[in-house]
Amino acid sequence: MISLPPERLKQILLQTGVVSAEAFDAAAEEATRRDQNPIDVLISRGILSEDYFYRVLGKALNVESVRLTEVSMDENVLRLIPDAIARARRVILFGKNADGSYNAAMENPTDLETINFLALRLGAPVHPYLATDRDLNRGYSRYGAKETQDFKEIIEEQIRESLRSQARGVEEAAQEVPIVAIVDNLIRYGLSSRASDIHFDVLETEVLVRFRVDGVLREIISLPKSVHSAVVARIKILSGLRIDEHARPQDGRFKYAVADREVDVRVSVLPTFYGEKPELRLLDAAQKPLSFEELGMFDDAKAALREGISKSYGMVLVCGPTGSGKTTTLYSVMNVLNRPEVNIVTVEDPIEYDMKFVNQVQVNPVAGITFASGLRSILRQDPDIMMVGEIRDADTAGIAVQSALTGHLVLSSLHTNDSPTAVPRLMDMQVKPFLVSAVLNVILSQRLVRRIHVGCIESYEPDEKEIMSIRNQIREIGMDPDEIKLPKRLYRGKGCDTDNGTGYEGRVALFEAMAMSEEIRKFIIDPGFSLDGLRRLARKGGMVTMFEDGLRKAELGLTTLEEIFRVVRE
């Protein structure tokens, strides 16, 4: 985020009439407490949107804005400034003009020092353009795309060096340069590819390395079985695990520094039939919580969620399968609730992001800290808001419900397919219906779909087969297709070098928010309660189903119909 004096930011925003002086002062005070930018606080509170702020900022600074995903970037021009310098200076060269001058996308186009530095290095004038943080970070991936073109050749050479090595034991081999370089390059390649996970699948004669990018696994390279033990040992050394333990699962983590940021790598090693299988989850430790708008919430879901978290007690549940973004949403909710007058305590497994002024507790069964025991301890810490990473069993569910009934706001996640199913799921965990009815504020369920890459997006009219699929899916969720407005135009990505030919870049969430009306509360304790009846009642009360939310996003060009069907039908 651009670093301007608060008074200058205030002056720019007050001229728009969108932000009042009181709102800005309150945001600035909160930003100082959280060590954030006032703009981040205003965005998280829904007072301001990032796109609108950058449009206003561009006019105030009298500079043009640029969307790097929508322009054709010259790779030769891009590489005139090395990756490390570009990241440190928060700048990207994206084009050269006929007069020999260069175009530079910058976080702060008023940074004369950087502009003069570039002009001196390039020997030509530089024209600054304003770009968002997110756009710059996407642009930096272009460096990685080029640098990893010869990735397989690099790894193969390191494997050959490893096989030539005279190292005698596994631990010694794990410290050898080739093995260190193999693991290091795999992590770097994963980060440049925007991978969230790195899988080492152990087969009979090889080790298959796969990256999960935008929620989809992609095969990357095959390693010979001869280097498997040394690679696993190297990963164990980095994450502080026992090298001599091969029969039991182990979990660990380590920090990995790359360019301008530090990444938290969460490690799981699992014994399988053909050997130990490491799995690395890559978490950007510096990632800031997203606003509800950035998550992809429309007004109906935002209104239901804000109403649910505005209460001083009760339970807010975020539902969905593993990897659907529930934790990210919970962190965004905590960011909104994080104020000086409240005490927020969490129990998480694991703690994925550090949040200032939030008391975060890591689950540790060896030390006797489980979700249930952690909750009991939290209650002795005088909390106002409690976040339980996940409700997995009856014990945790019971304590969470009792906490929500006794003056605490409880945030948690639950594994269910949709919002209404959370109600019978709690009942299965031995929570009595009258308690479920009394305690719930709002239930939000979600799935993640891949975003269409705007650099190669194209529109088209849906054919009869697609329209029929939409109508059939609407019937499956118990609705009349004639009551739903069917899309007349859809979008897809053609595929390009930037997105590796997939047509997608990044992800956005589909949401389904069920607010707890009096009618729904009465139905939950009714002897004739049924899940189908609850769904009908929720839709009657204005709940937009996840599939409907997906159709809205498809019409706006955020995702494709294919992606919606992929996640809704899973």
Secondary structure, 3 states (H helix, E strand, C coil): CCCCCHHHHHHHHHCCCCCCHHHHHHHHHHHHHHCCCHHHHHHHCCCCCHHHHHHHHHHHHCCCECCHHHCCCCHHHHCCCCHHHHHHHCEEEEEECCCCCEEEEECCCCCHHHHHHHHHHHCCCEEEEECCHHHHHHHHHHHHHHHCCCHHHHHHHHHHHHHHCCCCCHHHHHCCHHHHHHHHHHHHHHHHCCEEEEEEEECCCEEEEEEEECCEEEEEEEEEHHHHHHHHHHHHHHHCCCCCCCCCCEEEEEEEEECCEEEEEEEEEEEECCEEEEEEEEEECCCCCCCHHHHCCCHHHHHHHHHHHCCCCEEEEEECCCCCCHHHHHHHHHHHHCCCCCCEEEEECCCCCCCCCCEEEECEHHHCECHHHHHHHHHHHCCCEEEECCCCCHHHHHHHHHHHHCCCEEEEEECCCCCCCHHHHHHHCCCCHHHHHHHEEEEEEEEEEEEECHHHEEEECCCHHHHHHHHHHHHHCCCCHHHCCCCCCEEEECCCCCCCCCCEEEEEEEEEEEECCHHHHHHHCCCCCCHHHHHHHHHHCCCCCHHHHHHHHHHCCCCCHHHHHHHHCC
